[in-house]
Amino acid sequence: MIPSSPRRTLLFLFATSLAYFGPDMVVPAAWAHRGSYLLVSAIYQGALLVAGFWFGPGICRALVLREVVTGPLPLAIRQAQAALHGGGLSVPPIVLFEHPALFVITAGLRPNRCAVFLSAGLAARLGPPTLQYLLARAAVHATWPQRLGALVPALIFTVLLPDDLKVFTTWLELGGFLILWLLVHWGLELDVDRRAAGGMATGATEALRELLAVTHSRAGWVTLQPPLAWRLRAVRG
């Protein structure tokens, strides 16, 4: 979730929790195990998740406290964008917002409706090649394989997997799904690194190292990204 003020964050959490869990709180208890209700509930939760992706850029904009539109950082971003256009990558609209957190996300479902939200706290700590590499990754994330790679596993986890944690087989299914998801996620992220490096003339390897040094300086092992050696091999082609 995009970093915001405590008030907006609490409102967002309250609204999303109410939308997700609200129906289960108001329907009669006798309905809880009916097949028809379970089907309708699964469809509703899936539609809610798709809507979250679809309206993601608007939701993120509502959480932004102050957008940065002038100064050296927006200029550096425009220069990085111009360099990437020459490499065949088209970066979605970028919203640079004032916040000290290290944060970047490509929000949206349809690639031509995606938007990139980047915190000033992260942009200010990156040199030009690393900023260019970061925007190249954001551009690759705004493609159909990447959008579906984010949406489909979330739909499976929300709609199809069982949620009765008292049954041992449920834990086995969840564990198997998470392992499969991690492998797919690693494959997609390695493709992002490879294509992002292809959009740069030179310096992708050093940019990846600098980006990781900035974003994972305190807890480098806490990550769902592929191993560093694999990522370096991907950017080297």
C-alpha positions as a printed NumPy array, in Angstrom:
array([[  0.   ,   0.   ,   0.   ],
       [  1.234,   3.471,  -0.87 ],
       [  2.6  ,   5.32 ,   2.205],
       [  0.289,   8.116,   3.279],
       [ -0.925,   9.974,   6.356],
       [ -2.225,   7.942,   9.343],
       [ -5.742,   9.27 ,   8.727],
       [ -5.888,   8.337,   5.05 ],
       [ -4.251,   4.986,   5.748],
       [ -6.805,   4.124,   8.428],
       [ -9.681,   5.221,   6.195],
       [ -8.344,   3.065,   3.369],
       [ -7.921,   0.028,   5.632],
       [-11.401,   0.517,   7.109],
       [-13.059,   0.889,   3.703],
       [-11.321,  -2.114,   2.146],
       [-11.955,  -4.31 ,   5.202],
       [-15.622,  -3.313,   5.247],
       [-15.992,  -4.026,   1.528],
       [-14.248,  -7.394,   1.806],
       [-15.643,  -8.733,   5.105],
       [-18.877,  -6.737,   5.317],
       [-21.169,  -9.224,   3.524],
       [-20.085, -12.086,   5.813],
       [-20.915,  -9.948,   8.835],
       [-24.495,  -9.143,   7.832],
       [-25.804, -12.341,   6.215],
       [-27.578, -14.903,   8.438],
       [-25.324, -17.555,   9.918],
       [-27.431, -20.26 ,   8.271],
       [-26.245, -19.066,   4.868],
       [-22.556, -19.394,   5.654],
       [-22.203, -22.976,   4.376],
       [-24.71 , -22.934,   1.535],
       [-23.173, -23.688,  -1.826],
       [-25.   , -20.841,  -3.532],
       [-23.795, -18.3  ,  -0.984],
       [-20.215, -19.553,  -1.165],
       [-20.315, -19.211,  -4.961],
       [-21.737, -15.687,  -4.83 ],
       [-19.217, -14.733,  -2.135],
       [-16.31 , -16.032,  -4.239],
       [-17.53 , -14.116,  -7.298],
       [-17.939, -10.968,  -5.206],
       [-14.45 , -11.225,  -3.702],
       [-12.94 , -11.861,  -7.131],
       [-14.76 ,  -8.863,  -8.604],
       [-13.595,  -6.739,  -5.69 ],
       [ -9.987,  -7.751,  -6.324],
       [-10.245,  -6.988, -10.053],
       [-11.79 ,  -3.611,  -9.207],
       [ -8.874,  -2.916,  -6.876],
       [ -6.434,  -3.48 ,  -9.723],
       [ -8.6  ,  -1.558, -12.221],
       [ -8.967,   1.498, -10.003],
       [ -5.48 ,   1.149,  -8.494],
       [ -4.105,   4.392,  -9.983],
       [ -7.069,   6.373,  -8.652],
       [ -6.804,   4.787,  -5.218],
       [ -3.094,   5.557,  -5.049],
       [ -3.711,   9.156,  -6.125],
       [ -6.217,   9.52 ,  -3.299],
       [ -3.536,   8.408,  -0.823],
       [ -0.908,  10.839,  -2.13 ],
       [ -0.494,  13.787,   0.23 ],
       [  1.571,  16.095,  -1.954],
       [  2.78 ,  15.568,  -5.496],
       [  6.2  ,  16.924,  -6.477],
       [  5.946,  18.629,  -9.882],
       [  8.859,  21.062,  -9.889],
       [ 12.518,  20.937,  -8.932],
       [ 15.514,  18.725,  -9.702],
       [ 13.784,  15.39 ,  -9.061],
       [ 11.008,  15.788, -11.678],
       [ 13.674,  17.016, -14.119],
       [ 15.827,  13.942, -13.46 ],
       [ 12.792,  11.701, -14.001],
       [ 11.948,  13.358, -17.305],
       [ 15.529,  12.899, -18.48 ],
       [ 15.482,   9.238, -17.485],
       [ 12.183,   8.772, -19.32 ],
       [ 13.556,  10.371, -22.466],
       [ 16.55 ,   8.044, -22.413],
       [ 14.306,   4.991, -22.042],
       [ 12.06 ,   5.972, -24.914],
       [ 15.137,   5.618, -27.086],
       [ 15.531,   2.056, -25.838],
       [ 12.025,   1.044, -26.886],
       [ 10.42 ,   1.247, -23.42 ],
       [  7.495,   3.553, -22.775],
       [  7.14 ,   4.476, -19.108],
       [  3.569,   5.035, -17.854],
       [  2.681,   8.396, -16.259],
       [  4.783,   8.939, -13.149],
       [  3.436,  10.453,  -9.946],
       [  6.322,  11.669,  -7.803],
       [  5.013,  12.239,  -4.288],
       [  6.574,  13.724,  -1.179],
       [  7.363,  10.999,   1.347],
       [ 10.595,   9.796,   2.999],
       [  9.76 ,   6.104,   2.531],
       [ 11.556,   4.162,  -0.208],
       [  8.6  ,   3.285,  -2.389],
       [  7.741,   2.593,  -6.023],
       [  4.791,   0.732,  -7.535],
       [  3.207,   0.277, -10.942],
       [ -0.544,   0.442, -10.298],
       [ -3.369,  -0.52 , -12.62 ],
       [ -4.679,  -3.42 , -14.678],
       [ -4.684,  -2.358, -18.341],
       [ -1.146,  -1.433, -19.447],
       [ -2.298,   1.77 , -21.158],
       [ -4.039,   2.864, -17.947],
       [ -1.23 ,   2.091, -15.522],
       [  0.604,   4.721, -13.489],
       [  3.873,   4.646, -11.578],
       [  3.957,   6.048,  -8.051],
       [  7.436,   6.948,  -6.856],
       [  8.38 ,   8.518,  -3.547],
       [ 10.774,  11.466,  -3.417],
       [ 12.604,   9.623,  -0.642],
       [ 13.609,   6.902,  -3.091],
       [ 14.182,   9.076,  -6.159],
       [ 16.503,  11.407,  -4.252],
       [ 18.823,   8.539,  -3.3  ],
       [ 19.356,   7.199,  -6.807],
       [ 21.893,   8.306,  -9.377],
       [ 20.79 ,   8.912, -12.989],
       [ 21.596,   5.384, -14.301],
       [ 19.859,   3.722, -11.345],
       [ 16.814,   5.966, -11.675],
       [ 16.693,   5.076, -15.357],
       [ 16.882,   1.369, -14.487],
       [ 14.109,   1.76 , -11.888],
       [ 11.829,   3.443, -14.427],
       [ 12.68 ,   0.771, -16.988],
       [ 11.512,  -1.876, -14.517],
       [  8.329,   0.097, -13.893],
       [  7.712,   0.248, -17.648],
       [  8.091,  -3.526, -18.014],
       [  5.734,  -4.046, -15.075],
       [  3.088,  -2.148, -17.082],
       [  2.709,  -4.933, -19.662],
       [  0.02 ,  -7.6  , -19.942],
       [  2.16 , -10.582, -18.816],
       [  3.245,  -8.685, -15.718],
       [ -0.241,  -7.346, -14.897],
       [ -1.776, -10.798, -15.269],
       [  1.125, -12.276, -13.328],
       [  0.13 , -10.062, -10.411],
       [ -3.659, -10.455, -10.739],
       [ -4.163, -14.153, -11.513],
       [ -2.296, -15.58 ,  -8.468],
       [ -4.169, -13.148,  -6.215],
       [ -7.467, -14.312,  -7.744],
       [ -6.544, -17.966,  -7.229],
       [ -5.551, -17.317,  -3.632],
       [ -8.736, -15.34 ,  -2.951],
       [-11.351, -17.322,  -4.868],
       [-10.223, -20.891,  -5.5  ],
       [ -8.086, -21.997,  -2.573],
       [ -9.881, -23.354,   0.523],
       [ -9.891, -21.212,   3.641],
       [-10.615, -23.826,   6.31 ],
       [ -7.321, -23.693,   8.203],
       [ -8.446, -26.447,  10.584],
       [ -7.992, -29.035,   7.821],
       [ -4.441, -30.278,   7.252],
       [ -4.915, -30.631,   3.498],
       [ -5.673, -26.906,   3.339],
       [ -2.177, -26.148,   4.603],
       [ -0.704, -28.515,   2.014],
       [ -2.615, -26.818,  -0.786],
       [ -1.627, -23.369,   0.443],
       [  2.017, -24.392,   0.763],
       [  2.087, -25.923,  -2.706],
       [  0.44 , -22.871,  -4.218],
       [  2.865, -20.477,  -2.526],
       [  5.872, -22.459,  -3.791],
       [  4.441, -22.466,  -7.325],
       [  3.644, -18.75 ,  -7.074],
       [  7.181, -17.965,  -5.918],
       [  8.673, -19.787,  -8.904],
       [  6.375, -17.945, -11.326],
       [  7.113, -14.656,  -9.568],
       [ 10.853, -15.218,  -9.866],
       [ 10.486, -15.962, -13.561],
       [  8.527, -12.761, -14.143],
       [ 10.961, -10.655, -12.123],
       [ 13.959, -12.039, -13.993],
       [ 12.2  , -11.137, -17.229],
       [ 11.677,  -7.608, -15.853],
       [ 15.393,  -7.313, -15.095],
       [ 16.336,  -8.625, -18.55 ],
       [ 13.98 ,  -6.323, -20.455],
       [ 14.819,  -3.315, -18.278],
       [ 18.519,  -3.831, -18.976],
       [ 17.714,  -4.052, -22.684],
       [ 16.182,  -0.59 , -22.527],
       [ 19.431,   0.912, -21.26 ],
       [ 22.5  ,   1.604, -23.33 ],
       [ 24.976,   0.685, -20.569],
       [ 25.286,   0.4  , -16.814],
       [ 22.413,  -1.973, -15.985],
       [ 24.545,  -4.221, -13.772],
       [ 25.85 ,  -1.337, -11.67 ],
       [ 22.354,   0.183, -11.534],
       [ 20.901,  -3.061, -10.179],
       [ 23.59 ,  -3.267,  -7.512],
       [ 23.031,   0.352,  -6.45 ],
       [ 19.254,  -0.103,  -6.377],
       [ 19.57 ,  -3.135,  -4.119],
       [ 22.073,  -1.342,  -1.888],
       [ 19.551,   1.465,  -1.375],
       [ 16.343,  -0.529,  -1.044],
       [ 17.694,  -3.535,   0.896],
       [ 20.487,  -1.953,   2.9  ],
       [ 19.102,  -2.999,   6.29 ],
       [ 17.426,  -6.324,   5.587],
       [ 18.765,  -7.7  ,   2.351],
       [ 17.561, -11.216,   3.103],
       [ 13.924, -10.15 ,   3.581],
       [ 12.855, -10.213,  -0.053],
       [ 10.726, -12.194,  -2.477],
       [ 13.062, -11.336,  -5.339],
       [ 15.163, -14.001,  -7.097],
       [ 18.741, -14.593,  -5.899],
       [ 21.141, -11.794,  -6.782],
       [ 23.325, -14.03 ,  -8.966],
       [ 20.303, -14.889, -11.111],
       [ 19.338, -11.24 , -11.455],
       [ 22.859, -10.217, -12.437],
       [ 22.903, -12.953, -15.062],
       [ 19.579, -11.672, -16.406],
       [ 20.752,  -8.074, -16.803],
       [ 23.952,  -9.2  , -18.486],
       [ 21.904, -11.076, -21.072]])
